[in-house]
Amino acid sequence: MTLLFENADWTPEILERIYEECCRIGEEELKLTWYPNQFEIVSYENMLDVYSSVGMPMMYNHWSFGKSFINNSELYKAGKMGLALEMVLNTSPCVNYLMDENTATAQALVIAHAAIGHNSFFKNNYLFKQWTSADSIIDYLGFAKKYITQCEEQFGVDEVEKILDAAHSLMDHSVDMYAKPKILSAKEEREKQKMRDAAHEANYDELWSLIPNTKRAAELPTNRFLPNGPEENLLYFLEKNSPILKSWQREILRIVRKIASYYRPQAMSKTINEGWASTCHYYIMTRLHEKVLIDDGAFLEFIKLHTSVVFQPEYDHKYFSGFNPYHLGFSIFADMKRMSQNPTEEDRYWFPDYAGGNWVENWHYMYQEFRDDGLIQQFLSPKVIRDMKLFSFDNRENSRFYKIADIGNESGYKNIRNSLAYETSIGYKSADIQITDVDFNTRTCVLTNFTNNNVMLDESTANKTLDYFRELWGFKVVLVTVDRQSNFELDRLETD
């Protein structure tokens, strides 16, 4: 066997050899499958451009993307911000952006991390299998970009921008939680769009033209209008029921909510996705060294890069800003391999179904069948809790002091694991806001924010977002905050 590379320089031929060897280890030893890979070697300007358009190569135009590009570019040039060594897209083929200034060792790391690790996660994890269509997203983005460009030419950039601003403010609350979204090809989407336009012209205006005092309105069983009960997908509701939006505006709302749905799994799998990719790159790079395909100098360079990726500052460190998902996820996967190969009595007590088992099969089960909160709930071990020096504290609203609630003992392990799992869940990170009532006569729309433990929305942000909702709805909007347990109303915001 000869070394894959002998210094920091690389060529396309070297990258091809690195990729072949990474694939061999991934397929033969880790038993992984993934989408076909496509590599793009980019400059830092190209990488900043991909950053600014939320990681997609064919995104429509919007001022926020340009703002992001300028801000990140200035920070990077001033030395106040670093760039990722790579970026990878959940597409088929899977697009991998590699920085041209990476060393050969760094290129090997990111190929193992992204082209093998992230790619296998995208293809096999249940969230991405249920929620995304890797083979059609690029085609759909082509349709979206073309459609919005046509709208800008026909109706003006300012009018389109106004709709996009409002839609972007609501996109995090515009996902169907229990229904699998479907991404169509550009051709299918164009045909569907024409059908929706025709249906809107034929049926929609008649519904909202009713005058409350007419005989027809009097025949309605109620003056409330909420076709399918409470609705959590805000843009879907506005797209289907807004009294004021035109067909092209509804189509833009549809585009934004489709893209929001596509990104939803990533919000629920940051820890497990990055942890799995880091586990893959660590295993593959270690095996390349053991097979004498990279030398000691390259392996030491890799260890330095890996350590910086998974570094976890302690809670009192000046750079602490929460849990590093790379560190937490990697630690859980690494500990599963340890307990599979060399289990202790503690491991057998806490993980009787996995301790002493096949570590490859255990890894497959973990990365395929769980999201962040499930991974932590099921597989965060007492050893990792001790290694990370985890504890929990009680910070109740009316208490004057913080109180240490749980430490590393038997009851503490369970409570710490439960608390951390909850804090990584989508229910904790995203407010539960639903449309709960619409008055047919006044067209007042009521949104309810169901909260736990009296956690309130930021009033300034909530008011701005409510204004965007009213802009799309056209009439009065009310946002009520309700405690989920007691159903007690905590706050109420209204638009004019």
C-alpha positions as CSV (number, residue, x, y, z in Angstrom):
1,M,0.0,0.0,0.0
2,T,1.2,3.5,-0.8
3,L,0.3,6.7,1.0
4,L,-2.7,8.5,-0.4
5,F,-0.8,11.8,-0.2
6,E,2.6,12.8,1.2
7,N,2.1,16.5,2.0
8,A,-0.6,19.2,2.3
9,D,-1.0,19.5,-1.5
10,W,-3.8,17.7,-3.3
11,T,-5.0,17.1,-6.8
12,P,-8.3,15.8,-8.3
13,E,-6.6,12.4,-8.7
14,I,-5.6,12.4,-5.0
15,L,-9.2,13.3,-3.9
16,E,-10.5,10.4,-6.1
17,R,-8.2,8.0,-4.4
18,I,-9.1,9.3,-0.9
19,Y,-12.8,9.0,-1.8
20,E,-12.4,5.4,-3.1
21,E,-10.6,4.3,0.2
22,C,-13.2,6.0,2.4
23,C,-16.0,4.3,0.5
24,R,-14.3,0.9,0.8
25,I,-14.1,1.3,4.6
26,G,-17.6,2.7,4.8
27,E,-19.1,-0.1,2.8
28,E,-17.0,-3.1,3.9
29,E,-16.5,-2.3,7.6
30,L,-19.4,0.0,8.6
31,K,-21.9,-1.6,6.1
32,L,-23.2,1.8,5.1
33,T,-25.2,2.9,2.0
34,W,-25.5,6.5,0.7
35,Y,-26.6,8.6,-2.2
36,P,-24.2,9.1,-5.1
37,N,-21.8,11.9,-4.3
38,Q,-21.0,15.0,-6.3
39,F,-18.1,17.2,-5.2
40,E,-17.7,20.9,-5.8
41,I,-14.4,22.5,-5.0
42,V,-15.2,26.1,-4.0
43,S,-13.4,29.3,-2.9
44,Y,-14.3,31.1,0.3
45,E,-16.6,33.5,-1.7
46,N,-18.5,30.5,-3.1
47,M,-18.8,29.0,0.4
48,L,-20.2,32.3,1.8
49,D,-22.7,32.3,-1.1
50,V,-23.9,28.8,-0.2
51,Y,-24.1,29.9,3.5
52,S,-26.2,32.9,2.6
53,S,-28.8,30.9,0.6
54,V,-29.4,28.4,3.5
55,G,-27.2,25.8,1.8
56,M,-29.1,25.5,-1.5
57,P,-27.4,26.2,-4.9
58,M,-30.6,27.4,-6.7
59,M,-32.4,29.5,-4.1
60,Y,-34.7,32.4,-5.2
61,N,-33.6,36.0,-4.6
62,H,-34.2,37.8,-1.4
63,W,-32.5,40.7,0.4
64,S,-31.9,38.6,3.6
65,F,-29.5,36.3,1.6
66,G,-27.5,39.3,0.4
67,K,-27.4,40.7,3.9
68,S,-26.1,37.4,5.3
69,F,-23.4,37.2,2.6
70,I,-22.1,40.7,3.3
71,N,-22.1,40.3,7.1
72,N,-20.3,36.9,6.9
73,S,-17.9,38.1,4.3
74,E,-16.8,41.1,6.4
75,L,-16.4,39.0,9.5
76,Y,-14.4,36.4,7.6
77,K,-12.1,39.1,6.1
78,A,-11.6,40.7,9.5
79,G,-10.6,37.3,11.0
80,K,-13.5,37.3,13.3
81,M,-15.2,34.3,11.8
82,G,-14.1,30.9,10.4
83,L,-15.7,28.9,7.7
84,A,-16.7,25.3,7.7
85,L,-14.3,23.0,5.9
86,E,-17.3,21.7,4.0
87,M,-21.0,21.9,3.4
88,V,-23.2,19.0,2.3
89,L,-26.8,19.0,0.8
90,N,-29.5,16.5,1.4
91,T,-29.9,15.8,-2.4
92,S,-29.5,12.9,-4.8
93,P,-26.8,13.1,-6.0
94,C,-25.5,14.4,-2.6
95,V,-23.7,17.7,-3.3
96,N,-20.5,18.2,-1.2
97,Y,-18.8,21.6,-1.2
98,L,-15.1,21.4,-0.3
99,M,-13.0,24.5,0.3
100,D,-10.1,24.8,-2.1
101,E,-7.8,26.0,0.6
102,N,-8.2,22.8,2.7
103,T,-5.1,20.6,3.1
104,A,-5.1,17.0,1.8
105,T,-5.7,15.8,5.3
106,A,-8.7,18.2,5.8
107,Q,-10.1,17.1,2.4
108,A,-9.9,13.4,3.6
109,L,-11.6,14.3,6.9
110,V,-14.5,16.2,5.2
111,I,-15.0,13.5,2.6
112,A,-15.4,10.9,5.4
113,H,-17.5,13.3,7.4
114,A,-19.9,14.6,4.7
115,A,-19.8,12.2,1.7
116,I,-20.0,9.1,3.9
117,G,-21.3,10.3,7.3
118,H,-23.9,12.9,6.6
119,N,-24.9,11.3,3.3
120,S,-25.6,7.9,4.9
121,F,-27.7,9.8,7.5
122,F,-29.7,11.6,4.9
123,K,-30.5,8.4,3.1
124,N,-31.3,6.1,6.0
125,N,-32.5,8.1,9.0
126,Y,-36.3,7.8,9.4
127,L,-36.9,11.6,9.6
128,F,-35.3,12.3,6.3
129,K,-36.9,9.2,4.6
130,Q,-40.3,10.4,5.7
131,W,-40.0,14.1,5.2
132,T,-37.6,14.8,2.3
133,S,-37.3,13.9,-1.3
134,A,-33.6,14.1,-2.1
135,D,-34.1,13.3,-5.8
136,S,-36.5,16.1,-6.5
137,I,-35.5,19.1,-4.3
138,I,-33.1,20.7,-6.7
139,D,-35.7,20.4,-9.5
140,Y,-38.3,22.0,-7.3
141,L,-36.0,24.8,-6.3
142,G,-35.5,25.5,-10.0
143,F,-39.3,25.8,-10.4
144,A,-39.5,28.1,-7.3
145,K,-36.7,30.4,-8.5
146,K,-38.2,30.7,-11.9
147,Y,-41.7,31.3,-10.6
148,I,-40.6,34.0,-8.2
149,T,-38.5,35.7,-10.8
150,Q,-41.5,35.8,-13.1
151,C,-43.6,37.3,-10.3
152,E,-40.9,40.0,-9.8
153,E,-41.1,40.9,-13.5
154,Q,-44.9,40.9,-13.6
155,F,-45.8,42.5,-10.2
156,G,-42.6,44.2,-9.1
157,V,-39.7,43.3,-6.9
158,D,-41.2,45.3,-3.9
159,E,-44.5,43.4,-4.0
160,V,-42.8,40.0,-4.1
161,E,-40.4,41.0,-1.4
162,K,-43.2,42.1,0.8
163,I,-44.8,38.6,0.6
164,L,-41.5,36.8,1.1
165,D,-40.7,38.9,4.2
166,A,-44.0,37.9,5.8
167,A,-43.7,34.3,4.7
168,H,-40.2,33.9,6.0
169,S,-41.3,35.3,9.4
170,L,-43.8,32.5,9.7
171,M,-42.0,29.6,8.0
172,D,-40.8,28.0,11.3
173,H,-44.5,27.6,12.3
174,S,-45.6,26.3,8.9
175,V,-44.9,22.6,8.9
176,D,-47.3,19.7,9.1
177,M,-46.1,17.7,12.1
178,Y,-47.8,14.4,11.3
179,A,-48.2,14.4,7.5
180,K,-45.3,13.6,5.1
181,P,-44.7,16.6,2.8
182,K,-44.3,15.7,-0.9
183,I,-41.9,17.5,-3.2
184,L,-42.8,17.3,-6.8
185,S,-40.7,17.7,-9.9
186,A,-40.7,21.1,-11.6
187,K,-43.0,19.8,-14.4
188,E,-45.5,18.3,-11.9
189,E,-45.4,21.4,-9.8
190,R,-46.2,23.7,-12.8
191,E,-49.2,21.5,-13.7
192,K,-50.5,21.6,-10.1
193,Q,-50.0,25.3,-9.9
194,K,-52.2,25.9,-12.9
195,M,-54.9,23.7,-11.4
196,R,-54.7,25.6,-8.1
197,D,-55.1,28.9,-9.9
198,A,-58.1,27.6,-11.8
199,A,-59.7,26.3,-8.7
200,H,-59.1,29.6,-6.8
201,E,-60.7,31.6,-9.6
202,A,-63.8,29.3,-9.7
203,N,-64.5,28.8,-6.0
204,Y,-62.6,31.0,-3.5
205,D,-64.2,34.5,-4.0
206,E,-67.7,33.1,-3.6
207,L,-66.9,31.9,-0.1
208,W,-65.7,35.2,1.3
209,S,-68.2,37.4,-0.6
210,L,-71.0,36.3,1.8
211,I,-72.5,39.2,3.7
212,P,-73.4,38.3,7.3
213,N,-77.0,39.5,7.1
214,T,-77.9,37.7,3.9
215,K,-80.2,34.7,3.9
216,R,-77.3,32.4,2.8
217,A,-75.1,33.6,5.7
218,A,-78.0,33.1,8.1
219,E,-78.2,29.4,7.0
220,L,-74.6,28.8,8.2
221,P,-74.7,26.7,11.4
222,T,-72.1,29.0,13.1
223,N,-70.4,32.3,12.5
224,R,-67.0,30.6,13.1
225,F,-64.9,29.5,10.2
226,L,-62.2,26.9,10.8
227,P,-62.6,24.1,8.2
228,N,-60.5,21.4,9.9
229,G,-60.2,22.5,13.5
230,P,-57.1,24.0,15.0
231,E,-54.3,24.5,12.4
232,E,-50.6,24.4,13.2
233,N,-49.4,25.1,9.7
234,L,-49.8,28.9,9.5
235,L,-48.8,29.4,5.9
236,Y,-51.0,26.6,4.7
237,F,-54.0,28.2,6.4
238,L,-53.2,31.6,4.9
239,E,-52.6,30.1,1.5
240,K,-56.0,28.3,1.5
241,N,-58.1,30.8,3.5
242,S,-56.8,34.4,3.3
243,P,-59.5,36.7,2.1
244,I,-57.1,39.1,0.3
245,L,-54.2,37.1,-1.3
246,K,-54.0,36.7,-5.1
247,S,-53.1,33.4,-6.7
248,W,-49.4,34.3,-7.2
249,Q,-49.1,35.3,-3.6
250,R,-50.6,32.0,-2.5
251,E,-48.1,30.2,-4.6
252,I,-45.2,32.0,-3.0
253,L,-46.5,31.0,0.5
254,R,-46.7,27.4,-0.8
255,I,-43.1,27.6,-2.0
256,V,-41.8,28.9,1.4
257,R,-43.7,26.3,3.4
258,K,-42.5,23.5,1.2
259,I,-38.9,24.6,1.8
260,A,-39.6,25.0,5.5
261,S,-40.8,21.4,5.6
262,Y,-37.7,20.2,3.8
263,Y,-35.5,21.7,6.4
264,R,-37.6,20.6,9.4
265,P,-35.7,17.2,10.0
266,Q,-32.5,19.1,10.4
267,A,-33.9,21.1,13.3
268,M,-34.7,17.8,15.0
269,S,-31.4,16.0,14.3
270,K,-28.5,18.4,14.8
271,T,-26.9,16.4,17.6
272,I,-27.4,12.9,16.1
273,N,-26.5,14.0,12.5
274,E,-23.3,15.8,13.5
275,G,-22.5,13.1,16.0
276,W,-22.9,10.3,13.4
277,A,-20.8,12.2,10.8
278,S,-18.1,12.8,13.4
279,T,-18.1,9.2,14.4
280,C,-17.8,8.2,10.7
281,H,-14.8,10.5,10.0
282,Y,-13.1,9.4,13.2
283,Y,-13.4,5.7,12.4
284,I,-12.5,6.1,8.7
285,M,-9.5,8.3,9.3
286,T,-8.2,6.0,12.1
287,R,-8.5,3.0,9.7
288,L,-6.7,4.9,7.0
289,H,-3.8,5.4,9.4
290,E,-3.9,1.8,10.6
291,K,-3.7,0.7,7.0
292,V,-0.7,3.0,6.4
293,L,-2.7,5.0,3.8
294,I,-1.9,8.2,5.7
295,D,1.3,8.9,7.7
296,D,1.7,9.9,11.3
297,G,2.0,13.6,10.4
298,A,-1.4,13.5,8.6
299,F,-3.0,11.6,11.4
300,L,-1.8,14.1,14.0
301,E,-3.2,16.9,11.8
302,F,-6.5,15.1,11.7
303,I,-6.5,14.6,15.5
304,K,-6.0,18.3,15.9
305,L,-8.9,19.1,13.5
306,H,-11.1,16.5,15.1
307,T,-10.4,17.8,18.6
308,S,-11.4,21.3,17.6
309,V,-14.6,20.1,16.1
310,V,-15.8,18.1,19.1
311,F,-14.3,20.5,21.8
312,Q,-16.8,21.2,24.6
313,P,-16.1,24.2,26.8
314,E,-17.1,23.7,30.4
315,Y,-20.0,25.7,31.8
316,D,-17.7,28.3,33.4
317,H,-15.5,28.7,30.3
318,K,-15.7,32.1,28.6
319,Y,-16.6,30.5,25.3
320,F,-19.3,28.3,26.7
321,S,-22.6,28.8,24.8
322,G,-24.4,25.5,25.4
323,F,-23.8,22.0,24.4
324,N,-21.6,21.3,21.3
325,P,-23.8,18.9,19.3
326,Y,-20.7,17.4,17.7
327,H,-19.2,16.6,21.1
328,L,-22.5,15.2,22.6
329,G,-23.4,13.1,19.6
330,F,-19.9,11.8,19.1
331,S,-19.6,10.9,22.8
332,I,-22.8,8.9,22.7
333,F,-21.8,6.9,19.6
334,A,-18.2,6.3,20.9
335,D,-19.6,5.1,24.2
336,M,-21.9,2.6,22.4
337,K,-18.9,1.0,20.7
338,R,-17.1,0.8,24.0
339,M,-20.0,-0.8,25.9
340,S,-20.6,-3.2,22.9
341,Q,-16.9,-4.4,23.0
342,N,-16.0,-4.1,26.7
343,P,-19.2,-3.8,28.8
344,T,-19.1,-3.2,32.5
345,E,-21.7,-4.3,35.0
346,E,-23.1,-0.8,35.0
347,D,-23.5,-1.0,31.2
348,R,-25.3,-4.3,31.4
349,Y,-27.7,-2.8,34.0
350,W,-28.5,0.3,32.1
351,F,-28.3,-1.1,28.5
352,P,-29.1,-4.9,28.7
353,D,-30.1,-5.0,25.0
354,Y,-26.9,-3.4,23.7
355,A,-24.0,-4.0,26.1
356,G,-21.8,-6.8,24.7
357,G,-23.7,-6.7,21.3
358,N,-22.5,-6.0,17.8
359,W,-21.4,-2.4,17.7
360,V,-21.9,-1.9,14.0
361,E,-25.5,-3.1,14.3
362,N,-26.1,-0.9,17.4
363,W,-24.7,2.1,15.5
364,H,-27.1,1.4,12.6
365,Y,-30.1,1.2,14.9
366,M,-29.1,4.4,16.6
367,Y,-28.5,6.6,13.5
368,Q,-31.4,5.2,11.5
369,E,-34.2,5.2,14.0
370,F,-33.8,8.2,16.3
371,R,-33.7,12.0,16.4
372,D,-31.9,14.2,19.0
373,D,-34.2,13.8,21.9
374,G,-34.7,10.1,21.3
375,L,-30.9,9.4,21.0
376,I,-30.3,11.2,24.4
377,Q,-33.3,9.6,26.1
378,Q,-32.3,6.1,25.1
379,F,-28.5,6.1,24.9
380,L,-26.9,8.8,27.1
381,S,-25.1,6.6,29.6
382,P,-24.0,7.3,33.1
383,K,-20.4,7.1,32.0
384,V,-20.9,10.0,29.4
385,I,-22.8,12.0,32.1
386,R,-19.8,11.6,34.4
387,D,-17.3,12.3,31.7
388,M,-19.1,15.5,30.8
389,K,-19.7,16.4,34.4
390,L,-23.4,17.0,33.8
391,F,-25.7,18.2,36.5
392,S,-29.1,19.9,36.5
393,F,-30.4,22.8,38.6
394,D,-33.8,24.0,39.6
395,N,-34.5,27.6,38.5
396,R,-38.2,28.0,39.3
397,E,-39.8,31.4,38.6
398,N,-40.4,32.5,42.2
399,S,-37.1,31.1,43.6
400,R,-34.4,33.6,44.7
401,F,-31.6,31.0,44.2
402,Y,-30.5,28.3,41.8
403,K,-30.7,24.9,43.4
404,I,-28.7,21.8,42.3
405,A,-31.4,19.3,41.6
406,D,-29.6,16.3,40.1
407,I,-26.0,15.0,40.2
408,G,-24.3,11.8,39.0
409,N,-26.2,9.1,41.0
410,E,-28.8,6.6,40.0
411,S,-31.8,8.9,40.2
412,G,-29.8,11.8,38.9
413,Y,-28.8,9.9,35.7
414,K,-32.4,9.5,34.8
415,N,-33.4,13.0,35.5
416,I,-30.4,14.6,33.8
417,R,-31.0,12.4,30.7
418,N,-34.7,13.4,30.7
419,S,-34.0,17.1,31.1
420,L,-31.4,17.1,28.3
421,A,-33.6,15.2,26.0
422,Y,-36.4,17.6,26.6
423,E,-34.1,20.6,25.9
424,T,-33.1,19.2,22.5
425,S,-36.6,18.4,21.4
426,I,-38.4,20.5,18.8
427,G,-41.2,21.2,21.3
428,Y,-38.8,22.9,23.6
429,K,-37.0,24.9,20.9
430,S,-40.0,26.0,18.9
431,A,-43.2,27.6,20.2
432,D,-46.5,25.7,19.7
433,I,-48.7,28.3,18.0
434,Q,-51.9,27.2,16.4
435,I,-54.8,29.0,14.6
436,T,-57.7,28.2,16.9
437,D,-60.6,30.4,15.9
438,V,-61.8,32.6,13.0
439,D,-64.9,34.8,13.3
440,F,-66.7,34.5,9.9
441,N,-68.5,37.8,10.4
442,T,-65.6,40.1,11.5
443,R,-62.9,37.9,9.9
444,T,-60.9,38.2,13.2
445,C,-58.3,35.4,13.3
446,V,-57.2,34.0,16.7
447,L,-53.8,32.3,17.2
448,T,-53.1,30.5,20.5
449,N,-49.6,30.0,21.9
450,F,-49.6,26.9,24.1
451,T,-46.8,27.3,26.6
452,N,-45.2,25.3,29.4
453,N,-44.0,26.6,32.7
454,N,-45.2,30.2,31.9
455,V,-42.4,30.6,29.3
456,M,-43.5,33.7,27.3
457,L,-42.7,34.9,23.8
458,D,-40.5,37.9,23.3
459,E,-43.1,40.7,23.0
460,S,-41.2,42.7,20.4
461,T,-40.6,39.8,18.1
462,A,-44.1,38.5,18.6
463,N,-45.6,41.9,17.7
464,K,-43.6,42.1,14.5
465,T,-44.5,38.6,13.5
466,L,-48.1,39.3,14.3
467,D,-48.0,42.3,12.0
468,Y,-46.7,40.1,9.2
469,F,-49.5,37.6,9.8
470,R,-52.1,40.4,9.6
471,E,-50.5,41.6,6.3
472,L,-51.2,38.2,4.8
473,W,-54.6,37.8,6.4
474,G,-55.9,41.3,5.8
475,F,-58.0,41.7,9.0
476,K,-57.6,41.8,12.8
477,V,-55.4,39.1,14.4
478,V,-55.2,38.1,18.1
479,L,-52.4,36.1,19.7
480,V,-53.4,34.5,23.0
481,T,-50.8,32.8,25.2
482,V,-52.3,30.0,27.3
483,D,-50.7,27.8,29.9
484,R,-51.0,24.2,28.5
485,Q,-51.6,22.5,31.9
486,S,-54.1,24.9,33.4
487,N,-55.5,26.5,30.2
488,F,-55.2,29.8,32.0
489,E,-54.7,32.8,29.7
490,L,-51.3,34.5,30.4
491,D,-51.1,37.2,27.7
492,R,-53.0,38.7,24.7
493,L,-51.6,40.6,21.8
494,E,-53.8,42.2,19.1
495,T,-53.3,44.0,15.8
496,D,-55.4,47.0,14.8
